[in-house]
């Protein structure tokens, strides 16, 4: 009965208010009501301040922000938005003009929505135990740095972010937010597909990111797991697959990182004394640099990875990063030059990585213009054959695997 009365209400308010039919229906609806919208264009800039569901019936349910402010603002728990197309937010960054803004709420759901031509997509501030699933999100058609974030969690815990597509947005941001599940999402032509800061105990699983500047970047965070993700073709001279900066007790496992300038970037991680990061069972393939170390980075456990097709296996751009003080074993290196005489699958001699003539470009950015050129390749060959400077020892895998299959 409640639904039937509401459906009649939604149709009847058109004669009462030409200003905002949808807002009138929301204001008149009792708590817990379900508004099922028929196809049509509805005026945005609406506020939902009570438990309520708004569900589009079929295709063609459009909520238009008319280029002013945030299209839908939610300030209540137990709100559901489903099967809607939300377009044309305002373009003010300082006001965080978004398709959907949710604040101080829990047990909300936003699913099967299309967001287009909105500066920010979904902005969540202090939102907990909610579901964001199966949405398509795109920002305004402006330069990358001028777009807003497609999805933003701020002090928001224990949410499920599942199967969303962010395309031509800026970032997906998880800041000061803990215990979230980020699963089966897709990102393309963004800046940071996924950026964490001061976040802990999050699960990042089976996401796919391509043609972004950075795939996944973790900063000042701890106790999280990234498993089964695919990051490919991060763009630009410093395009990055997975980055770790000042993070502790992370597990980076079963991921595939390929066609990036930097496969895995490690900066002062692990950060907390007495902790480790586990980098295991990953495929790091066809990158300019498989693993790039910056600043002091020791006590990482790097095991059972496949490292193949990269121009450089290990890069150390800081003389004090102590790359040789990580636990490195049982990885497959396509550059390994040893033998396996007893056929146990483990090389008879350790795989050692040195820096030769490439030290020139490592500490002088002007020389890096020649990176990958025949000149530097020739210098490296000559340096290995008859070193004219002392090579820098980077790391040793004392039990290298000789097969990619394990």
N, C-alpha and C positions, 0 to 999 in steps of 0.2 A: 504493500500500500504506500509505503513511504516513497518508493521509487516512482510509482505512477503519479503521485501528487507532484513530485518534483519535475517530472517530464512536462506535465501541464504547466507548472510554474514557469519553466524555462521558455516555453512557447508564448505564454501570455505576457511576459514582461516586455516583449518587443513593442507592445502598444503603450507601455508605461514609461519607457525610458529609451530614447535613441542614443543616449550618451554612452552607456556601457552595459549591454545586455548581460554579459557573462558576470560582471561584478554584481549586478542586481540579483542574479540567480544565486550567487555565492552568499551574499548577505542575507537573503531570505531563507536559505536552506537550513534546516535543523542540523545539529552536529551528527556526524556519522552518515550523512546522506551520500548518495551516489548520483552525480550529474552525468548523464550520458548525452553527449553532444552529437547531433546530426551534422552531416557535412555542411560546411559553410565557413565564412571568415568572421572571427570574433575579435573584438577590440581588446588589446592587451593592457598593460599597466594595472593588472589585477592583484589583489592581496587576499591570501587565504590565511585566516587567523583562527581556524577551528578544524577539528578532524573532519575530513571531507575527501571524496574521490571524484576526480574528473576524468572521464574515459571517452575517447573518441569512438564513434560508431562507424567502423569501416574507414575508407580513405577520405581525404579531403577535409579533415577537421583542422583548420588553421587558426592560430592565435597570433595576431599581428601587433607588434609593439609600436608600429608606426614611427620607428627611428627615435623613440623617446624613452630613456631610462631602462629599467628592468621590466621584462615582459610579464613574468609571474613571480611574485614574492610570497614565500611560504614562511610563516612564523608560528606554526603549530605542529605538534606531533600527529602521527596517524593520518598523514595526507598521502594520497595516491594520485599520480599523474600518469596517464597511460594512453598510448596511441594518438598522440597529438603532433602536429607540425607547428613549430614555434619559430617565428621569423622577425627580423627587423628590430633588434634592440637599439638603444642609443649607442653612442660611440665615445663616451666619457670614461677614460681609464680611472681617474681619481674617484669616480662614483661606482666603479665596478659594474657598469651596465651589462646585464647578463640576460640570457634567455630565462633561466630559472635561478632564483636565489633562495636558499633554505638556511634558516638560522635557529639556534636554540631549540632543536627538535630531535625526536627519535621515532623509530618505527615508521619511517616514510618510504615510499617507493616511487621511483621515476623509471619508467620502462617503455620500450618500443616507441620512443619519441624521436622525431627528426628536428634537429636544430640547425638553422641555416641563417646566414647573414646576421649573426648575433656576436657582439664583440667578445664577451665571455660566454661560455656555454652553461655549465652547471656550477654554481658557486655554493659550497657547503661550509658553514661556519658553526662549529660546536653542534654537529649533527652526529648522532650515534645510532647503531643497530638498524641501519637503513639499507635499502637495496637500490643500486643504480645499474640497470641492465638493458642490453639490447638497444642502445640509443646510437644514433648517428649525429655527430657534432662537427660543425664547421664554423669558422669565424668569419669576420668581414673580409672582403677581397682587397686587402691592403698588404703592404710589405710585412715580412715575417716578424720583425721586431715591434710592429705596431698592432699586431693582433692581441687578443686577450687569451687567457688560458681556457682550453676546452673544458677541463674538469679540474676543480680545485677543492681540496680538503684542507681545512684549517681547524686545528684542535678538534678533530672529528675521529672517533674511535669505533672499532668493531663494526665497520660497514663492509658490505659485499659490493665490489665494483666488477661487473661481469659482462663480457661480450659487447663492449661498447667500441665504436669506431670513431677515432678522432682524425680528421683529415683537414689539412690546411688550417690548423689552429696554431697556437703558440706552444704551450706546455700542458702536460698533465701533472699536477702538483700535489704532493702528499707532505704537508708541513705540520709539525707538532702533532702528528696523528698516529695512533698506535692500534695494533690488532686488526688491521684491515686486510681483506682478501682482494687482491687485484688479479683477476683470472680471465684468460681468453679474450683479452682486449686487442685491438689493432690500432696502429698509428702510422700515418704516412704524411710526408711533407710538412712536418712540424719542426719546432726547435728541439726542446727536450720532450721526447715521447713520454718519459716518466722521470720525475725529479722528486727525490726525498730529502728532507732536511729536518733534523731533530725528531726523527720518527723511529719507533721500535716495534719489534714483534709483528711485522707485516709479512704477508705471504704474497709473493709475486710469481705467478705460475702460468705457463703456456700462453704468454702474450707474444704477439708478432709485431715488430717495428721495422719499417724500412724507409729509406730516403729521407731521414731526419738528420738534423745536425748531431744530436746525441741520442742514443737509444735509452739506456737506463743509467741514471746517475744518483749515487747515494752519498749524502753529506751528513756528518755529525750525527750518525745514527748507529743503532746496535740491534742485535738479536733478531735479525730478519733472514728470510730464506728466499732466494731467487732460483727457480727450478723450471727447466723445460722451455725457456723463452728463446725466441729467434730474433736476433738483431742483425740486419744486413744493410749494407750500402749507406752507412752514415756519411753524410756529404761534407765536403770541404777538406782543407789541408789538415785540420785537427779533428775531423769527424770521429766520434768515439762510439764504441759498442757499449761496454759496461764500465762505469767509472766508480771507484771507491775512494772517498776522501774522508779521513778521520773517522772511519767506521770500525766497529769491533764486533766480534762474535757473529759474523755473517757466514752464510753458506751459499756459495755460487756453484750450482750443480746442474749438469745435464743441459746446459744452454748451448746454443750454436751462435757464434759470432763470425760474420764473414763480410768481406769486401768493405772494410772500414779502414780509415787511416790508423787508428789505434784500436786494437781489439779489446783488451782489458787494461784499464788505466788504474794504477795503484799509487795513492798519495797519502803518506803518513798513516798507513793502515796495516795492522790494527792499531788503534789509537790508545785504548786503555791498557795499562801495564798488566802483563800476565794473561792476556787474551789472545785468541787466534782468529783468523779467517780461513775458511775451507773453500778452496777453489778446485773442484773435482769433477771429473767425467764430462768436461766441456769440449766442444769442437771449436777450435780457434783457427779459422781457415782463410787464406788468401787476403790477409790484411797487410797494410804496409808495415805495421809493427804488431806482433802478436800480443806482447805484454810490455807496457811502458811503466817504469817505476820513476816516481818523483818524490824527493825528500826521503826521510827515514822511513823505510818500509820493511820490517822484519817480522818473523814469526807467522807468516802466512804458510799454510799447508797447501801445496800445489801438487796434486796427484792425479794420475789416470786421465790426463787430458790428451787430446789429439791436437798437435800443433804442426800444421802442414801448409805449405804453399805461401807462407808469409815472406816478405822481403827481409825483415829482421825478426828473429825470435824474441830477443830480449833487448830492450832499450833502457838505459839508465841515464837520465839527464842531470842527475845531482851526484856529486862525488861522494856524498855521505849517506846514500840511501841503503847501503848494506844489502844489496840484492842477494848476496851469497849467504846471508843468515836466515833465509827462508828454508822451510823443509820441502824439498823438491825431489820427487821420486815417481817412478812407474809411468812417466809420460811418454808418448810417442812423438819423436822429433824427426821430421823428414830430412833434416840436415845431419843426423847422426852418422858418423863415419866409422863406427866400430863393427864388430862381428858378434855372432851368437853361435859359438862352436858347439855348445852342449844342447842346443835347440830347446832351451827352456823359456824362450820368448823374451829374455832379458839380455841386453847387451853385455858383453864380457868386460868392457871398460866404461867408465862414466862418460856422460855427454857433458862437455865443458864449453861454456860460451864466453868468448872474449870480445872486447871491443878493440878493433885495430884502427885503420885509417878513418873509420867513421866517427872516431872521437873528434875529428876536425869539425864536422857539421853539428855534432851533439852540443858543443859549447860555443859555436859561432853560427848564429842564424843566417848570416850572409852566405856561408858555405853550403847551407842546406838547399840552396837553389839547385845544386848539382846532385842532390840525393837521387839515387837510383840510376844515375848516368853511367855510361861506360867508363868515364874517368875515375869515379869513386870505386866502381867494381874492380878496375885494374889496380888502384891503390890498395884495396883490401887484399887482393890476390898476392900482390908483391909483399905486403906487410906480413901475411901468413907464411909466405915462402921464406922471406929474409927480413924479419922485423927491423925497421929503422927507428921505431920508438917502442918502449915497453908497452905491450898490450894491457888493457885493463880487464882483470878477471871479474866477470859478472855473476856467474852462478854455475852450479854443477848438479846434474841429475845422476846420482850414483847408480841408479837402476833403470836405465832407459828401456822402454819397450821397443821391439823391432817390428811389431805388426800393428796396423791400425785397428785390428779386430781383437777386442778383449772384453 
